[in-house]
Amino acid sequence: MFSVSLAAFSFIMFASIFGMPISGTHTIVGALIGAGIAGLGASAIDYTYMRKVILSWFVSPAVSSSMCFVFIVILSITTLNSAGASLKWRLFNL
């Protein structure tokens, strides 16, 4: 685990020095996969679980964006109904 942490820390610091935007979560998962391959070989990696992790990286932003949109619409309908403005106008101003 120490080598995984050291590898992730080194890459994050390298990217930060050069101003590269990276994800810490992606870095840690990549370091764990790399350590697993180096220590046990590629056949020891559970690729079905890895697919779930990678899929969650794409599903999470889509779900959270949809939830934010729903919350903004609810907020606009319930609290921003002043001066009889239309819903389209209120959403545009948000």
N, CA, C and O atoms as a MOPAC input file, in Angstrom:
PM7 MOZYME 1SCF
protein

 N      0.82400 1    -1.19100 1     0.00000 1
 C      0.00000 1     0.00000 1     0.00000 1
 C      0.86800 1     1.25600 1     0.00000 1
 O      0.50200 1     2.28100 1    -0.57400 1
 N      2.02800 1     1.15400 1     0.65700 1
 C      2.92400 1     2.30200 1     0.67700 1
 C      3.37000 1     2.67000 1    -0.73200 1
 O      3.42300 1     3.84800 1    -1.08400 1
 N      3.69200 1     1.65100 1    -1.54400 1
 C      4.14900 1     1.94400 1    -2.91100 1
 C      3.03000 1     2.55800 1    -3.75500 1
 O      3.29200 1     3.41300 1    -4.60100 1
 N      1.79600 1     2.13000 1    -3.53200 1
 C      0.65800 1     2.71100 1    -4.24700 1
 C      0.50000 1     4.17800 1    -3.86800 1
 O      0.31400 1     5.03700 1    -4.73000 1
 N      0.57600 1     4.45700 1    -2.57100 1
 C      0.45400 1     5.84100 1    -2.10300 1
 C      1.59500 1     6.70200 1    -2.62600 1
 O      1.38200 1     7.84500 1    -3.03100 1
 N      2.79400 1     6.16000 1    -2.61700 1
 C      3.95200 1     6.90600 1    -3.10700 1
 C      3.85100 1     7.18800 1    -4.60000 1
 O      4.17400 1     8.28800 1    -5.04800 1
 N      3.40900 1     6.20600 1    -5.36600 1
 C      3.25700 1     6.40300 1    -6.81100 1
 C      2.17600 1     7.43300 1    -7.10800 1
 O      2.36300 1     8.29900 1    -7.96200 1
 N      1.05300 1     7.34700 1    -6.41600 1
 C     -0.02900 1     8.30700 1    -6.63900 1
 C      0.40400 1     9.70600 1    -6.22200 1
 O      0.14300 1    10.67500 1    -6.93600 1
 N      1.06500 1     9.81800 1    -5.06900 1
 C      1.55100 1    11.11700 1    -4.60700 1
 C      2.53400 1    11.72900 1    -5.60300 1
 O      2.45700 1    12.91800 1    -5.91200 1
 N      3.45700 1    10.90700 1    -6.10100 1
 C      4.45900 1    11.40800 1    -7.04900 1
 C      3.80400 1    11.92200 1    -8.32700 1
 O      4.17000 1    12.98100 1    -8.83800 1
 N      2.84200 1    11.17300 1    -8.83500 1
 C      2.18100 1    11.60800 1   -10.06500 1
 C      1.35500 1    12.86600 1    -9.84300 1
 O      1.35200 1    13.76800 1   -10.68100 1
 N      0.65200 1    12.92800 1    -8.71400 1
 C     -0.15700 1    14.11700 1    -8.42500 1
 C      0.73300 1    15.34800 1    -8.27400 1
 O      0.38700 1    16.42100 1    -8.76800 1
 N      1.87700 1    15.20800 1    -7.59700 1
 C      2.79000 1    16.33900 1    -7.44300 1
 C      3.38400 1    16.75000 1    -8.79600 1
 O      3.48800 1    17.94200 1    -9.08800 1
 N      3.76800 1    15.78500 1    -9.60900 1
 C      4.30300 1    16.07000 1   -10.93800 1
 C      3.27600 1    16.83700 1   -11.76900 1
 O      3.61000 1    17.83000 1   -12.41400 1
 N      2.03300 1    16.37500 1   -11.75100 1
 C      0.98900 1    17.04000 1   -12.51900 1
 C      0.71100 1    18.43500 1   -11.97900 1
 O      0.45000 1    19.36000 1   -12.74700 1
 N      0.76600 1    18.58700 1   -10.66600 1
 C      0.50500 1    19.89800 1   -10.06700 1
 C      1.59400 1    20.89700 1   -10.42700 1
 O      1.30500 1    22.06300 1   -10.69800 1
 N      2.83000 1    20.45100 1   -10.43100 1
 C      3.95100 1    21.34100 1   -10.77400 1
 C      3.79200 1    21.87900 1   -12.19500 1
 O      4.07400 1    23.04800 1   -12.45500 1
 N      3.34400 1    21.02800 1   -13.10500 1
 C      3.20300 1    21.44100 1   -14.50000 1
 C      1.80400 1    21.94300 1   -14.82800 1
 O      1.50300 1    22.20600 1   -15.99200 1
 N      0.94100 1    22.08300 1   -13.81800 1
 C     -0.38300 1    22.65600 1   -14.01900 1
 C     -1.34900 1    21.78200 1   -14.78600 1
 O     -2.27000 1    22.28800 1   -15.42800 1
 N     -1.15200 1    20.47500 1   -14.72700 1
 C     -2.02900 1    19.55200 1   -15.44100 1
 C     -3.23200 1    19.20300 1   -14.56900 1
 O     -3.05000 1    18.79300 1   -13.42300 1
 N     -4.44700 1    19.35200 1   -15.07600 1
 C     -5.62100 1    18.97200 1   -14.28000 1
 C     -5.80900 1    17.45500 1   -14.29100 1
 O     -6.01200 1    16.86600 1   -15.35300 1
 N     -5.74500 1    16.82700 1   -13.13600 1
 C     -5.92800 1    15.38300 1   -13.03800 1
 C     -6.89700 1    15.07400 1   -11.90300 1
 O     -7.21000 1    15.94200 1   -11.08800 1
 N     -7.35300 1    13.86900 1   -11.85900 1
 C     -8.25400 1    13.41700 1   -10.80500 1
 C     -7.47800 1    12.54600 1    -9.82400 1
 O     -6.79200 1    11.60500 1   -10.22200 1
 N     -7.59000 1    12.86600 1    -8.55700 1
 C     -6.93200 1    12.05900 1    -7.53700 1
 C     -7.49800 1    10.65400 1    -7.46800 1
 O     -6.76000 1     9.69300 1    -7.25100 1
 N     -8.81300 1    10.52800 1    -7.65300 1
 C     -9.44600 1     9.21300 1    -7.62300 1
 C     -8.94000 1     8.33100 1    -8.75300 1
 O     -8.63200 1     7.15800 1    -8.54300 1
 N     -8.85600 1     8.89700 1    -9.95400 1
 C     -8.35100 1     8.13300 1   -11.09000 1
 C     -6.90000 1     7.72100 1   -10.85700 1
 O     -6.49200 1     6.61900 1   -11.22300 1
 N     -6.13100 1     8.61200 1   -10.24900 1
 C     -4.72800 1     8.32200 1    -9.97800 1
 C     -4.58200 1     7.16900 1    -9.00100 1
 O     -3.76600 1     6.27400 1    -9.22300 1
 N     -5.35300 1     7.17200 1    -7.92400 1
 C     -5.27700 1     6.10200 1    -6.93400 1
 C     -5.69800 1     4.76300 1    -7.53800 1
 O     -5.03800 1     3.74800 1    -7.31900 1
 N     -6.79400 1     4.76000 1    -8.29600 1
 C     -7.25100 1     3.51600 1    -8.92000 1
 C     -6.19500 1     3.00500 1    -9.90500 1
 O     -5.91500 1     1.80700 1    -9.94700 1
 N     -5.61500 1     3.89900 1   -10.68600 1
 C     -4.56400 1     3.48800 1   -11.61200 1
 C     -3.34700 1     2.93300 1   -10.89300 1
 O     -2.75100 1     1.95600 1   -11.34600 1
 N     -2.97300 1     3.54800 1    -9.77500 1
 C     -1.83400 1     3.05300 1    -9.00100 1
 C     -2.14000 1     1.68200 1    -8.40900 1
 O     -1.26600 1     0.81500 1    -8.38400 1
 N     -3.35700 1     1.47300 1    -7.93500 1
 C     -3.73500 1     0.16100 1    -7.39800 1
 C     -3.71700 1    -0.92000 1    -8.48200 1
 O     -3.25100 1    -2.03400 1    -8.24600 1
 N     -4.22000 1    -0.58900 1    -9.65400 1
 C     -4.20400 1    -1.55000 1   -10.75500 1
 C     -2.76900 1    -1.85400 1   -11.16100 1
 O     -2.41500 1    -3.01000 1   -11.39300 1
 N     -1.93800 1    -0.80600 1   -11.24800 1
 C     -0.53100 1    -1.01100 1   -11.59500 1
 C      0.20200 1    -1.86800 1   -10.58300 1
 O      1.00300 1    -2.72500 1   -10.95700 1
 N     -0.06600 1    -1.64300 1    -9.29800 1
 C      0.57700 1    -2.45900 1    -8.26500 1
 C      0.10000 1    -3.90100 1    -8.33300 1
 O      0.88400 1    -4.82900 1    -8.13100 1
 N     -1.18500 1    -4.09200 1    -8.61700 1
 C     -1.70300 1    -5.45300 1    -8.75900 1
 C     -1.08600 1    -6.18600 1    -9.92400 1
 O     -0.75100 1    -7.36600 1    -9.81500 1
 N     -0.93400 1    -5.50400 1   -11.02800 1
 C     -0.31100 1    -6.12700 1   -12.20500 1
 C      1.16100 1    -6.41600 1   -11.93700 1
 O      1.66000 1    -7.48100 1   -12.29900 1
 N      1.86300 1    -5.46800 1   -11.30100 1
 C      3.28700 1    -5.67100 1   -11.02200 1
 C      3.50500 1    -6.79100 1   -10.01000 1
 O      4.45500 1    -7.56300 1   -10.13700 1
 N      2.63500 1    -6.88600 1    -9.00800 1
 C      2.84500 1    -7.87200 1    -7.96200 1
 C      2.31000 1    -9.25900 1    -8.27500 1
 O      2.93400 1   -10.25800 1    -7.91500 1
 N      1.17300 1    -9.33400 1    -8.93500 1
 C      0.51500 1   -10.62400 1    -9.13100 1
 C      0.30000 1   -10.99900 1   -10.59000 1
 O     -0.01500 1   -12.14900 1   -10.89300 1
 N      0.46600 1   -10.04600 1   -11.49300 1
 C      0.24000 1   -10.30900 1   -12.90400 1
 C     -1.14700 1    -9.85600 1   -13.33700 1
 O     -2.04000 1    -9.66400 1   -12.51100 1
 N     -1.31100 1    -9.69000 1   -14.62600 1
 C     -2.57000 1    -9.17100 1   -15.17300 1
 C     -3.72700 1   -10.13900 1   -14.96900 1
 O     -4.88200 1    -9.71500 1   -14.94600 1
 N     -3.44600 1   -11.41000 1   -14.82400 1
 C     -4.52800 1   -12.38200 1   -14.64600 1
 C     -5.16800 1   -12.28400 1   -13.26500 1
 O     -6.27200 1   -12.79200 1   -13.06700 1
 N     -4.50400 1   -11.64600 1   -12.31200 1
 C     -5.04500 1   -11.53100 1   -10.95500 1
 C     -6.01700 1   -10.35800 1   -10.80100 1
 O     -6.67500 1   -10.23700 1    -9.76700 1
 N     -6.11400 1    -9.51000 1   -11.79500 1
 C     -6.99500 1    -8.34400 1   -11.72300 1
 C     -8.43400 1    -8.78100 1   -11.96900 1
 O     -8.70800 1    -9.53000 1   -12.90600 1
 N     -9.34800 1    -8.31600 1   -11.13200 1
 C    -10.77600 1    -8.59400 1   -11.29600 1
 C    -11.34900 1    -7.54100 1   -12.25000 1
 O    -11.72800 1    -6.44900 1   -11.82700 1
 N    -11.40700 1    -7.88000 1   -13.52900 1
 C    -11.81700 1    -6.91800 1   -14.54100 1
 C    -13.29700 1    -6.58100 1   -14.47300 1
 O    -13.69200 1    -5.50300 1   -14.91900 1
 N    -14.13600 1    -7.47000 1   -13.92800 1
 C    -15.55200 1    -7.13400 1   -13.80300 1
 C    -15.73000 1    -6.02400 1   -12.76900 1
 O    -16.53500 1    -5.11400 1   -12.96700 1
 N    -14.98700 1    -6.09600 1   -11.67600 1
 C    -15.06100 1    -5.03500 1   -10.67300 1
 C    -14.46700 1    -3.74000 1   -11.22200 1
 O    -14.99400 1    -2.65700 1   -10.96600 1
 N    -13.38000 1    -3.84700 1   -11.97000 1
 C    -12.75400 1    -2.66600 1   -12.55700 1
 C    -13.70200 1    -1.97400 1   -13.53700 1
 O    -13.71900 1    -0.74600 1   -13.61500 1
 N    -14.48100 1    -2.74000 1   -14.27700 1
 C    -15.47100 1    -2.15200 1   -15.18900 1
 C    -16.51000 1    -1.35000 1   -14.41700 1
 O    -16.93200 1    -0.28100 1   -14.85600 1
 N    -16.92300 1    -1.87700 1   -13.25800 1
 C    -17.90300 1    -1.16100 1   -12.43800 1
 C    -17.34000 1     0.17400 1   -11.95800 1
 O    -18.04800 1     1.18100 1   -11.95400 1
 N    -16.08000 1     0.18700 1   -11.55700 1
 C    -15.44800 1     1.42700 1   -11.09100 1
 C    -15.37100 1     2.43800 1   -12.22300 1
 O    -15.72100 1     3.60500 1   -12.04600 1
 N    -14.91800 1     1.99500 1   -13.37600 1
 C    -14.77500 1     2.90300 1   -14.52200 1
 C    -16.14700 1     3.39000 1   -14.99300 1
 O    -16.29300 1     4.55500 1   -15.36600 1
 N    -17.14800 1     2.51600 1   -14.98100 1
 C    -18.49800 1     2.92600 1   -15.36600 1
 C    -19.03800 1     3.97800 1   -14.39900 1
 O    -19.74500 1     4.89800 1   -14.81100 1
 N    -18.70800 1     3.84400 1   -13.12300 1
 C    -19.19400 1     4.82900 1   -12.14700 1
 C    -18.60900 1     6.20700 1   -12.40700 1
 O    -19.23100 1     7.21000 1   -12.05900 1
 N    -17.42700 1     6.28000 1   -13.00900 1
 C    -16.83300 1     7.57500 1   -13.34100 1
 C    -17.66500 1     8.31700 1   -14.38100 1
 O    -17.66400 1     9.54800 1   -14.41100 1
 N    -18.36700 1     7.58700 1   -15.22300 1
 C    -19.18200 1     8.21100 1   -16.25300 1
 C    -20.63500 1     8.39200 1   -15.80800 1
 O    -21.28100 1     9.36900 1   -16.18600 1
 N    -21.14300 1     7.46700 1   -15.01700 1
 C    -22.53700 1     7.53200 1   -14.58400 1
 C    -22.73800 1     8.61800 1   -13.52800 1
 O    -23.74600 1     9.32400 1   -13.55700 1
 N    -21.80100 1     8.76100 1   -12.60500 1
 C    -21.95200 1     9.72700 1   -11.50000 1
 C    -22.17600 1    11.15400 1   -11.98000 1
 O    -23.10500 1    11.79900 1   -11.49300 1
 N    -21.38100 1    11.68800 1   -12.90500 1
 C    -21.65200 1    13.05800 1   -13.36800 1
 C    -23.00100 1    13.19900 1   -14.07000 1
 O    -23.66700 1    14.22500 1   -13.93000 1
 N    -23.40400 1    12.18400 1   -14.81700 1
 C    -24.69300 1    12.26500 1   -15.51200 1
 C    -25.85400 1    12.28100 1   -14.51000 1
 O    -26.79300 1    13.06500 1   -14.65300 1
 N    -25.78400 1    11.42000 1   -13.50900 1
 C    -26.85200 1    11.36900 1   -12.50600 1
 C    -26.88300 1    12.65300 1   -11.69000 1
 O    -27.95500 1    13.20400 1   -11.43900 1
 N    -25.71600 1    13.13300 1   -11.27400 1
 C    -25.69000 1    14.35700 1   -10.46400 1
 C    -26.14900 1    15.56900 1   -11.26600 1
 O    -26.80500 1    16.45300 1   -10.71500 1
 N    -25.82500 1    15.63100 1   -12.53200 1
 C    -26.30200 1    16.73600 1   -13.37100 1
 C    -27.81500 1    16.70200 1   -13.50700 1
 O    -28.47200 1    17.74100 1   -13.44500 1
 N    -28.36100 1    15.52400 1   -13.69100 1
 C    -29.82000 1    15.39200 1   -13.79500 1
 C    -30.49600 1    15.79700 1   -12.49400 1
 O    -31.51300 1    16.49000 1   -12.51200 1
 N    -29.94000 1    15.37100 1   -11.36900 1
 C    -30.51500 1    15.73700 1   -10.07200 1
 C    -30.44400 1    17.24200 1    -9.84900 1
 O    -31.39300 1    17.83200 1    -9.33400 1
 N    -29.33800 1    17.87200 1   -10.22700 1
 C    -29.22300 1    19.32600 1   -10.07900 1
 C    -30.25200 1    20.04100 1   -10.92800 1
 O    -30.84300 1    21.02500 1   -10.48300 1
 N    -30.47900 1    19.56700 1   -12.14000 1
 C    -31.47800 1    20.18600 1   -12.99600 1
 C    -32.86200 1    20.09500 1   -12.36500 1
 O    -33.61400 1    21.07000 1   -12.36400 1
 N    -33.19800 1    18.91800 1   -11.82800 1
 C    -34.50300 1    18.75200 1   -11.17600 1
 C    -34.62600 1    19.69200 1    -9.97600 1
 O    -35.66800 1    20.31900 1    -9.79100 1
 N    -33.58100 1    19.79500 1    -9.16600 1
 C    -33.61700 1    20.68500 1    -8.00800 1
 C    -33.74700 1    22.14500 1    -8.41400 1
 O    -34.44100 1    22.91000 1    -7.74400 1
 N    -33.09500 1    22.54500 1    -9.49600 1
 C    -33.20100 1    23.92800 1    -9.96400 1
 C    -34.62200 1    24.21800 1   -10.44500 1
 O    -35.15900 1    25.29400 1   -10.18000 1
 N    -35.22500 1    23.27100 1   -11.14500 1
 C    -36.59600 1    23.47100 1   -11.60900 1
 C    -37.54100 1    23.57300 1   -10.41500 1
 O    -38.41400 1    24.44100 1   -10.38800 1
 N    -37.37200 1    22.68900 1    -9.42700 1
 C    -38.22300 1    22.75300 1    -8.23000 1
 C    -38.02200 1    24.07500 1    -7.50300 1
 O    -38.99200 1    24.70400 1    -7.08100 1
 N    -36.78800 1    24.49700 1    -7.35600 1
 C    -36.49600 1    25.77300 1    -6.70500 1
 C    -37.13400 1    26.92300 1    -7.45800 1
 O    -37.72400 1    27.82000 1    -6.85500 1
 N    -37.01600 1    26.89800 1    -8.76000 1
 C    -37.58000 1    27.97100 1    -9.56900 1
 C    -39.09400 1    28.02100 1    -9.47100 1
 O    -39.67900 1    29.10300 1    -9.43000 1
 N    -39.72700 1    26.87000 1    -9.43400 1
 C    -41.18900 1    26.82500 1    -9.36200 1
 C    -41.68800 1    27.26300 1    -7.99200 1
 O    -42.67600 1    27.99000 1    -7.89400 1
 N    -41.01000 1    26.82400 1    -6.93400 1
 C    -41.54200 1    27.06000 1    -5.58600 1
 C    -41.13800 1    28.39000 1    -4.97200 1
 O    -41.93900 1    28.98300 1    -4.25000 1
 N    -39.94700 1    28.87900 1    -5.22100 1
 C    -39.49000 1    30.06900 1    -4.49300 1
 C    -39.28300 1    31.30600 1    -5.35200 1
 O    -39.27800 1    32.42100 1    -4.83200 1
 N    -39.11900 1    31.13600 1    -6.60900 1
 C    -38.81500 1    32.28900 1    -7.45600 1
 C    -40.02500 1    32.74100 1    -8.27000 1
 O    -39.87400 1    33.28500 1    -9.36300 1
 N    -41.18900 1    32.52100 1    -7.75200 1
 C    -42.40800 1    32.85200 1    -8.47800 1
 C    -42.86800 1    34.27500 1    -8.14000 1
 O    -44.04200 1    34.50100 1    -7.85000 1
 N    -41.96700 1    35.19500 1    -8.17900 1
 C    -42.33000 1    36.58100 1    -7.87600 1
 C    -42.64000 1    37.33900 1    -9.16200 1
 O    -42.09300 1    37.03700 1   -10.22300 1
 N    -43.50000 1    38.29700 1    -9.05600 1
 C    -43.87200 1    39.20500 1   -10.14600 1
 C    -44.49700 1    38.47700 1   -11.32200 1
 O    -44.52800 1    39.01700 1   -12.42800 1
 N    -44.99700 1    37.26300 1   -11.11300 1
 C    -45.69600 1    36.55900 1   -12.17700 1
 C    -44.83600 1    36.21400 1   -13.36900 1
 O    -45.36000 1    36.06100 1   -14.47300 1
 N    -43.53000 1    36.08500 1   -13.18800 1
 C    -42.64000 1    35.75600 1   -14.29900 1
 C    -42.86300 1    34.31300 1   -14.74000 1
 O    -43.21500 1    33.45000 1   -13.93600 1
 N    -42.65700 1    34.07400 1   -16.00700 1
 C    -42.86100 1    32.72100 1   -16.52700 1
 C    -41.72600 1    31.80100 1   -16.06300 1
 O    -40.63500 1    32.25500 1   -15.71700 1
 N    -42.01000 1    30.52300 1   -16.06600 1
 C    -41.00300 1    29.54100 1   -15.66500 1
 C    -39.79800 1    29.59900 1   -16.60000 1
 O    -38.65700 1    29.48500 1   -16.15400 1
 N    -40.05000 1    29.77700 1   -17.88300 1
 C    -38.95000 1    29.86200 1   -18.85300 1
 C    -38.04300 1    31.04500 1   -18.52800 1
 O    -36.82100 1    30.91700 1   -18.60200 1
 N    -38.61000 1    32.17700 1   -18.17400 1
 C    -37.80400 1    33.35400 1   -17.84000 1
 C    -37.00100 1    33.13000 1   -16.57900 1
 O    -35.82900 1    33.49900 1   -16.50800 1
 N    -37.64000 1    32.51100 1   -15.55800 1
 C    -36.92100 1    32.25600 1   -14.30000 1
 C    -35.77400 1    31.28300 1   -14.49000 1
 O    -34.69900 1    31.48800 1   -13.92600 1
 N    -35.97200 1    30.21700 1   -15.27700 1
 C    -34.89400 1    29.26500 1   -15.55500 1
 C    -33.77700 1    29.93300 1   -16.34700 1
 O    -32.59900 1    29.66400 1   -16.11200 1
 N    -34.13800 1    30.79000 1   -17.27000 1
 C    -33.12600 1    31.51600 1   -18.03600 1
 C    -32.25900 1    32.38100 1   -17.11100 1
 O    -31.04300 1    32.44100 1   -17.28800 1
 N    -32.86300 1    33.03800 1   -16.14300 1
 C    -32.11600 1    33.87800 1   -15.22300 1
 C    -31.29200 1    33.09400 1   -14.22200 1
 O    -30.30200 1    33.60900 1   -13.70100 1
 N    -31.68200 1    31.85300 1   -13.94200 1
 C    -30.87300 1    31.01900 1   -13.05900 1
 C    -29.59800 1    30.64900 1   -13.75000 1
 O    -28.76700 1    29.94400 1   -13.17600 1

